[in-house]
Amino acid sequence: MSATTSTAALAGPAPGAAVPPRKNGKGRRRVLPGFNITLGYTLLYLSLIVLIPLAALFAKTLTLSWPQFWEAVSSPRVVASYKLTFGASFFAAVVNTVFGLLVAWVLVRYEFFGKKIVDALVDLPFALPTAVAGISLTALLAGNGWVGQYLEPLGIKLAFTPNGVVIALIFIGLPFVVRTVQPVLEDTEKELEEAAMCLGATRLQTFTKVIFPAIAPALLTGFAMAFARAVGEYGSVIFIAGNMPMVSEITPLIIIGKLEQYDYAGATAVATVMLLISFVLLLVINGLQAWQRKRSGGV
């Protein structure tokens, strides 16, 4: 090594030159400065917002004995509300997954008059208060409503039935699927579709072999978000459900009823069961997402 080279190496980089990012002991680049402080604030925030309330929920539930807990969460009225809440939420999430994909596809792949208006309307359930959504749907689908007055003579009753619950949950869950799938569709390379068609693939084969594997993780994420939102929905459902015990009564309404009767332990017991069931279902969905990414070669 020459003297000039040695002097330059000791002097360091020239003024204004880009300095390569430092690496930690494992040879990885440090992405965020002050990682320990950032992690500490993150855990503190999650504890205040999520962990401590959940711990309080379980602590209040533990004040019940096992017979009292079982009686609170397994009465026929509560079990019927479980079936309606989770069944309607699952069905609404499936419907939103199918039609949310279609809406996202139209918004991404086509240009038409009023596209920006349609795109803005997708976010309407986000901005609209849930109580307003419930009242609007009830006024629309009730027996004397704009649509219900024509359907009820045909034997189709939507308001004040479990059907109304599903409709309300579809309304509030659609944006989650659309906004999750839409950016993935925008990033999908159209050249792969063109190559598949040039190789003789049909439209169905192109969708199932090229497009669907790329959007499947996002589609599952949208399904999970729509399902989780529907399980805990209250405001838009109570107006259109009718709230008839054993027929159209949702579990959040059971919890509110117990709170109004000052049965706090019973309310937390029912809420704990809902939390555990939701957690298991979301865990299964996350497992499917990981499996799908591994199958498609993603990271």
Residue pairs with C-beta under 8 A, 6 or more apart in sequence:
13 19
21 29
21 30
22 29
22 30
23 29
23 30
24 30
32 38
54 275
57 268
57 271
57 272
57 275
58 272
60 264
60 265
60 268
61 69
61 265
61 268
61 269
61 272
63 265
64 72
64 265
64 266
64 269
68 265
69 269
72 78
72 265
72 266
72 269
72 270
73 269
73 270
73 272
73 273
76 246
77 245
77 246
77 249
77 254
78 251
78 254
78 270
80 245
80 246
80 247
80 249
81 249
81 250
81 251
81 253
81 254
82 251
82 273
82 274
82 277
84 162
84 165
84 248
84 249
84 250
84 251
85 231
85 250
85 251
85 252
85 274
86 231
86 277
88 162
88 165
88 166
88 169
88 230
88 250
89 169
89 227
89 230
89 231
89 233
90 227
91 166
92 166
92 169
92 170
92 173
92 226
92 227
92 230
93 169
93 173
93 223
93 226
93 227
93 230
94 223
95 166
95 170
96 170
96 173
96 174
96 176
96 177
96 222
96 223
96 226
97 177
97 219
97 222
97 223
97 226
99 174
100 174
100 176
100 177
100 178
100 181
100 222
100 226
101 177
101 181
101 215
101 219
103 122
103 174
103 178
104 177
104 178
104 181
104 182
104 185
105 185
107 115
107 118
107 119
107 122
107 178
107 182
108 182
108 185
108 186
109 185
122 174
122 175
122 178
122 179
123 175
123 179
124 175
125 133
125 171
125 172
125 173
125 174
125 175
126 175
129 235
130 172
130 233
130 234
130 235
130 236
131 235
131 236
131 239
133 168
133 171
133 172
133 235
133 236
134 168
134 235
134 236
134 237
134 238
134 239
134 240
135 239
137 159
137 164
137 167
137 168
137 171
137 236
137 239
137 240
138 145
138 159
138 164
138 239
138 240
139 145
139 146
140 146
140 147
140 148
141 147
141 148
141 151
141 158
141 159
141 164
141 167
141 240
142 148
142 159
142 160
143 149
143 152
143 157
143 159
145 159
147 158
148 157
148 158
148 159
151 157
151 158
157 163
158 164
158 167
159 240
159 242
160 240
160 241
160 242
160 244
160 248
161 241
161 242
161 247
161 248
162 241
162 247
162 248
164 240
164 241
164 242
164 248
165 237
165 240
165 241
165 248
165 250
167 240
168 233
168 236
168 237
168 240
168 241
169 230
169 233
169 236
169 237
171 236
172 229
172 230
172 233
172 236
173 225
173 226
173 227
173 229
173 230
174 226
176 222
176 225
176 226
176 229
177 219
177 222
177 223
177 225
177 226
178 222
179 222
180 218
180 219
180 221
180 222
180 225
181 215
181 218
181 219
181 222
183 218
184 214
184 215
184 218
185 215
188 211
188 214
188 215
192 210
193 206
193 210
193 211
196 205
196 206
196 209
196 210
197 206
201 209
201 210
213 292
213 295
213 296
214 296
216 292
216 296
217 289
217 292
217 293
217 296
217 298
220 285
220 288
220 289
220 292
221 289
223 285
224 282
224 285
224 286
227 281
227 282
227 285
228 278
228 282
231 274
231 278
232 252
233 250
233 252
234 250
234 252
234 253
234 256
237 250
237 252
237 253
238 250
238 253
241 248
241 249
241 250
241 253
242 248
243 249
243 253
251 270
251 274
254 270
255 267
255 270
255 271
258 264
258 266
258 267
258 270
259 267
293 299
